[in-house]
Amino acid sequence: VRRVVDHPEYGVAKKFILGGGSNVVFTHDLDAVVLKVEIPGRALVDDTPGGYVLEFGAGEPWAGAVAWAVDQGYAGLENLALIPGSTGAAPVQNIGAYGVELKDRFHSLDAVDLVTGRTVTLGPADCRFGYRDSVFKQTGFGGLAGKSLITRVRLFCPKPWQPVLGYLDIERKMAETGNYSPDSRTLFDWVCAIRRAKLPD
């Protein structure tokens, strides 16, 4: 990103940030520099009495990040399974599903200022999360739409974990299976099955 910011032509050009591209259709050539985010990485970066802090590169596919967390035994993201897009795009949209929003599990993120090239770390209050909204979509005072590129996202998985079950489709799964105390893996599998039934590939 620093090379783009410092470039005599690209640095002053408009920027278009492309994450996974799952919700983008180009109907014409863009008059902008396209920044395709492909930063990898998945790691446990802190283990506290209150929970685990997981860090993901912004280019990690969101669905893969959630599956990895569940596979590693870090519960808390399972309701957000199979949402398309990249991990870096998740805070922009404040994604949510089945009773959980990203802001409920958000810890912090790193972003690059597309004007200065400086890296900044933002916490929950800085991101100004709303329903499918964040400071990264806002253009008004203090908005960062088109001004920052998210590079890393950190999420908090609480200890002890409590499943979020208050959603009709999940309640139906509990009734069907007779399992009213699903573990994280079971809840993950249910959410995947529900999403696949509603939104076939």
C-alpha positions, 0 to 999 in steps of 0.5 A: 500500500505504501508504494501505491500511496507514494506513487506519483500517479496512483497516489493521487488517483481515486481508489477502489478497494476490492475485497473478495468481490462476492458482491461486486459486478463491474458494468464499465471500466473504473476510473480508479486504482483497484486495490485487491486485498489478499493479505493472508493469516490466521492466528491466536494472538491472546488468551485471556481469562475472559476470552481468546483474541484471534487475528486474521489477514484482511484477505482471508475468506470470511467463511474460512476464518469462521471454520478455522476458529471452530476447528481450533475450538474458539467458540463465538463466531459460529452464527456468522458461518458461510457469509461470503466475502473477505475478513477485511470486508466484515467490519465495513459492513458490520456483517451479521446473521442468526442473532450475532453481528460482527460488532459483538465479537470485534476486538480491533483492526489495523488499517492503512491511511490511503493518503499518508500511508500510515498504519492505524489501529482502531477499536470498537468505538472508532469503527462506529458500528451500526446496522450493516454500517461502519465508519468505513462506509461513511463519507461525512465528518470523520467517515473513512469511506475510500480513505482507509484500507483494512489489513488485519482484523482481530476478533474476541471469542468469549470464555465461557461461551454461551450459544446464541440460539434465539433465532427461529431457524435455530430453534427449529433445528433444536426441536428437530434434533432434540438438542437444546444445548448445542456445542459450537461445532453443532451450531456451526453445522446447523447454521451452514445447513440453514444457509445452504438450504436458503442460498444454494451455491 
